[in-house]
Amino acid sequence: MSVPPPPQMPYGPPPGDGNPYSSGGGYGAPPPPPGQPGYGYPSAPPPEQPYGYQQPPAGYGYGYPPQGPADGLTCRFCGGYPAVNATVRGHQGLIVAYRMLRMSGPFCHTCGTATVRDMSARTLVQGWWSLVSWLLTPITLLMNLGPHNRFKQLQPPVPGSHGPQLNPGVPLTRRPHIAMLLVPVSLAVTLVLAATGVLGPAKHDDPSDPIIAAPSPSPSASTFTFTPSPPPAFPSPTFTMPAVPSITLPPVTTPTDDTDSVDQAKAGDCLHNENGPAGETTDTHPKVSVLPCTDAKAQYKVIYKYLATSDEKVCEKQSKADSWYTRTYTNFPSLNYVLCLKKLK
């Protein structure tokens, strides 16, 4: 008796050892590798992103670094761009010395403007206080105009590409520091006025100067005469002055002559009175002349000469003087003088 074979599957045995899942697939070949058509898709998506998602270009979106500047220059303070290389300068006067300041870029529009305004404002306040600073401070301010114009031509920094920026503040012309420009201006005006003589000493009026002499009244002008009424008469009180004690002074010589040679006398010169030998009384009209002290006619020696005075009492300060000679000028009191004399034996 023969045993019939087991029934066969109508579709044939599975490949391999009979395990339908040993080859990685269900009932056929393993799935195709990524990137090749299969599973009903025209082309398999890349493994790092899902199907249908497109990666944004570099420089946009979140998680991607921003696009850098074409020339590679970024601001030294905030990192923004566009930026430009420039040097901003400052000056400080230190009485007997001075100091030159400088700050080099690159700078963006905002930080460069703030640096120019800040260093120029400090220069206006601190830059005048030495001898050479009067020349170096204006030069420094003019040199900062070049970087300032270059910063004005830049566009504002790209949004999102910079850190904290410097604060430009208000323009320099609206800051109180601009008032320091009055210091060199006032000095220049003073020097010009002094050079032209406007600030010079005032000239004393001379009555003999015909330019400033008072003009004589015009004969055609009307003359008005005002005669005040006499004040009422009051009886004057009578009183008696006490007796003045008399003082005896040494012999003096009080000339009133017009001799000019004695005007040139000075301490150490000798004099001669032509009216006679030196006596013990006052000579009111002496004729005095100057002559050498070796001359036998010399009668007096000048001890001291006091100018701009006619008071003979000043000779009391000279212990060696026992006489004096006084010269007075009625119209010019400033030419008066007193010669303190000592009689020669």
C-alpha positions in Angstrom: 0.0 0.0 0.0 1.5 3.3 -1.1 1.1 6.6 0.8 0.1 9.6 -1.3 2.5 12.7 -1.2 1.4 15.8 0.8 -0.6 18.3 -1.1 1.5 21.0 -2.8 0.9 24.7 -2.6 -0.7 26.0 -5.8 1.7 28.9 -6.1 4.9 27.1 -5.4 7.1 27.0 -2.3 8.6 30.2 -0.9 12.2 30.9 -1.8 15.0 29.9 0.6 14.5 27.5 3.3 10.8 27.8 3.3 10.6 30.8 5.7 8.6 33.5 4.0 10.3 36.3 6.0 13.9 35.1 5.9 14.8 37.3 2.9 13.5 40.5 4.5 10.4 40.7 2.2 6.9 39.4 2.4 6.6 37.1 -0.6 9.2 38.4 -2.9 12.5 40.1 -3.4 13.9 42.5 -0.7 13.0 46.2 -0.9 15.1 48.2 -3.3 17.8 50.5 -1.8 17.0 54.2 -1.1 17.2 56.4 -4.1 15.9 53.8 -6.5 12.3 53.5 -7.7 10.2 51.2 -5.6 7.3 50.9 -3.4 5.2 53.0 -5.7 7.2 56.2 -5.5 9.0 57.7 -8.5 12.1 58.4 -6.4 12.7 57.7 -2.7 13.3 60.9 -0.6 16.8 61.4 1.0 17.1 59.8 4.4 17.7 63.1 6.3 14.4 64.7 5.4 10.9 63.5 4.9 9.3 63.4 1.5 8.1 66.7 0.1 10.3 69.0 2.4 12.7 71.3 0.7 15.8 72.6 2.5 16.0 76.5 2.7 19.0 78.1 1.1 21.9 79.2 3.4 21.6 82.6 5.0 17.8 82.5 5.6 15.5 80.8 8.1 16.3 79.6 11.6 19.3 77.6 12.6 21.5 78.8 9.7 24.4 81.4 10.0 23.8 84.7 8.2 25.5 85.4 4.9 28.7 87.4 5.5 29.9 90.6 3.8 31.5 90.3 0.4 34.7 92.2 1.4 35.0 90.5 4.8 34.9 93.8 6.8 32.7 93.9 9.9 32.4 96.6 12.6 34.9 96.3 15.4 32.2 97.1 18.0 29.0 95.4 16.9 30.1 93.0 14.1 27.6 94.6 11.7 28.3 95.2 8.0 28.8 97.0 5.6 31.8 98.5 7.3 34.7 100.7 6.2 38.3 101.2 7.5 38.9 104.6 8.9 40.8 106.4 11.7 39.2 108.8 14.1 41.5 111.2 16.0 41.4 113.2 19.2 43.7 115.7 21.1 44.3 116.6 24.7 46.3 119.6 26.0 48.3 119.0 29.2 49.6 122.6 30.0 53.3 121.8 29.3 52.7 118.8 27.0 50.0 117.3 24.8 48.6 113.9 23.7 47.3 112.7 20.3 44.6 110.1 20.4 43.5 107.8 17.6 41.0 104.8 17.1 41.1 102.7 13.9 38.3 100.8 12.3 36.6 99.1 10.6 33.4 100.9 11.7 29.8 100.5 10.6 27.5 103.6 10.0 26.2 103.7 13.5 29.3 103.0 15.6 31.5 105.2 13.3 29.2 108.2 13.7 29.2 107.7 17.5 33.0 107.5 17.7 33.5 110.7 15.6 31.0 112.6 17.7 32.4 111.4 21.1 36.1 112.0 20.3 35.4 115.4 18.7 33.4 116.5 21.7 36.2 115.5 24.1 38.7 117.4 21.9 36.7 120.6 22.1 36.8 120.5 25.9 40.3 119.1 26.5 42.2 120.2 23.5 43.1 123.9 24.2 45.3 123.7 27.3 48.9 123.8 26.0 50.8 126.2 23.8 50.8 124.1 20.6 47.2 122.9 21.2 45.9 126.1 19.8 47.1 124.9 16.4 46.7 121.1 16.8 43.1 121.1 18.1 41.6 122.8 14.9 43.6 120.4 12.7 42.4 117.4 14.6 38.7 118.5 14.2 39.2 119.1 10.5 40.8 115.6 10.0 37.7 114.0 11.6 35.5 115.4 8.8 37.0 112.8 6.3 35.9 109.7 8.4 32.6 111.3 9.2 31.7 111.7 5.5 32.7 108.1 4.8 30.4 106.8 7.6 27.5 108.9 6.2 27.8 107.1 2.9 27.3 103.6 4.5 24.0 101.8 4.7 22.6 100.9 8.1 23.9 97.5 9.3 22.1 94.3 8.1 19.3 93.4 10.6 20.2 90.4 12.8 23.9 90.5 11.9 25.3 92.7 14.7 25.5 92.9 18.5 25.1 95.9 20.8 25.9 99.1 18.9 27.3 102.4 20.2 24.9 105.2 20.8 25.6 108.1 18.4 23.6 110.6 20.5 22.8 114.1 19.3 24.9 115.8 16.6 28.0 117.7 17.8 26.4 121.1 16.9 23.6 120.4 19.4 25.9 119.5 22.3 27.2 122.1 24.9 30.8 121.2 23.9 30.5 123.3 20.8 30.6 126.4 23.0 34.3 125.8 23.6 34.9 127.2 20.1 34.5 130.6 21.7 37.8 130.2 23.4 40.0 130.5 20.3 37.6 133.0 18.8 37.8 135.3 21.8 41.6 135.0 21.9 41.9 135.9 18.2 39.6 139.0 18.7 41.7 140.1 21.7 45.0 139.8 19.8 43.5 141.8 16.8 42.3 144.6 19.1 45.6 144.7 20.9 47.5 144.9 17.6 45.3 147.7 16.3 45.7 149.7 19.6 42.1 149.6 20.5 42.9 148.0 23.9 46.1 150.1 24.4 46.5 152.7 27.2 44.4 155.8 27.0 46.2 158.9 26.0 46.0 161.8 28.5 44.4 164.9 27.1 46.8 167.7 26.5 45.2 171.2 26.7 47.8 172.4 24.2 46.8 169.8 21.6 44.8 171.7 19.0 42.9 168.6 18.0 41.3 168.0 21.4 41.2 171.6 22.6 37.8 172.9 23.5 36.4 174.9 20.6 35.7 178.6 21.1 32.1 179.6 21.1 30.6 180.7 17.9 30.0 184.5 17.7 26.7 183.8 16.1 25.5 181.7 18.9 23.0 183.2 21.3 24.4 184.0 24.8 22.1 183.6 27.8 23.1 185.2 31.1 21.6 183.9 34.4 22.0 186.1 37.5 20.9 184.4 40.7 19.4 186.5 43.4 21.7 187.2 46.3 21.3 185.0 49.4 19.9 186.5 52.6 22.6 188.1 54.8 23.3 186.4 58.1 25.5 187.8 60.9 28.8 186.0 60.9 30.0 184.7 64.3 33.3 186.2 65.6 35.9 184.1 67.4 39.6 184.5 68.2 42.2 182.0 67.1 44.7 180.8 69.7 48.2 181.9 69.3 50.3 179.7 67.0 53.7 178.8 68.5 56.7 180.0 66.4 59.2 177.5 65.1 62.8 178.5 64.3 64.2 176.7 61.3 67.8 176.7 60.0 68.8 179.2 57.4 67.2 178.5 54.0 67.6 179.6 50.5 64.3 180.1 48.7 65.0 181.3 45.1 62.5 182.6 42.6 64.9 183.2 39.8 64.6 181.8 36.3 68.0 180.2 36.2 67.9 177.0 34.1 71.3 175.6 34.9 70.3 174.7 38.5 67.4 172.6 37.1 70.0 170.0 36.0 71.5 169.7 39.5 71.5 166.4 41.2 72.9 164.8 44.3 76.6 165.3 44.6 76.7 168.6 42.6 77.8 171.9 44.1 76.1 175.3 43.8 77.2 178.9 44.0 74.9 181.9 44.9 76.1 185.1 43.1 74.3 187.3 45.7 77.1 186.7 48.1 78.5 184.1 50.6 76.2 181.8 52.4 74.6 183.6 55.2 72.3 182.9 58.0 69.2 184.5 56.4 66.8 183.6 53.7 67.6 184.8 50.2 64.4 185.4 48.2 66.1 186.2 44.9 69.2 184.0 44.7 71.2 183.7 41.5 72.3 180.1 41.8 74.6 178.2 39.3 76.1 174.8 39.2 79.9 174.4 39.3 82.4 171.7 40.2 82.9 171.0 43.9 86.6 171.6 43.5 86.0 175.2 42.6 86.7 177.6 45.4 83.5 179.4 44.8 81.4 176.4 45.7 79.1 177.3 48.7 76.6 174.4 48.8 76.6 170.7 48.0 73.4 168.9 46.9 72.5 166.1 49.3 69.2 164.9 47.8 66.7 166.1 45.2 62.9 165.7 45.7 60.8 166.0 42.5 57.2 167.2 42.1 57.1 169.1 45.3 57.8 172.5 46.7 57.6 171.7 50.4 61.0 172.4 51.9 60.1 170.4 55.0 61.0 167.2 53.1 64.7 168.1 53.7 64.1 167.4 57.4 64.4 163.7 56.4 68.1 164.3 55.4 70.2 164.5 58.5 73.2 166.1 56.6 71.1 168.9 55.1 71.1 172.3 56.7 69.7 174.4 53.8 67.5 173.9 50.8 66.7 175.3 47.4 63.1 175.4 46.2 62.1 175.8 42.5 58.4 176.3 41.7 56.5 176.5 38.4 53.0 178.1 38.6 51.6 176.6 35.4 53.3 173.2 35.8 53.4 172.1 39.4 54.7 168.7 38.4 58.1 170.3 37.5 58.6 171.7 41.1 61.6 170.3 43.0 63.5 170.9 46.2 67.3 170.5 46.6 68.4 169.6 50.1 71.8 171.4 50.6 74.8 171.3 52.9 76.9 174.4 53.4 80.6 174.0 52.5 83.2 175.5 54.8 
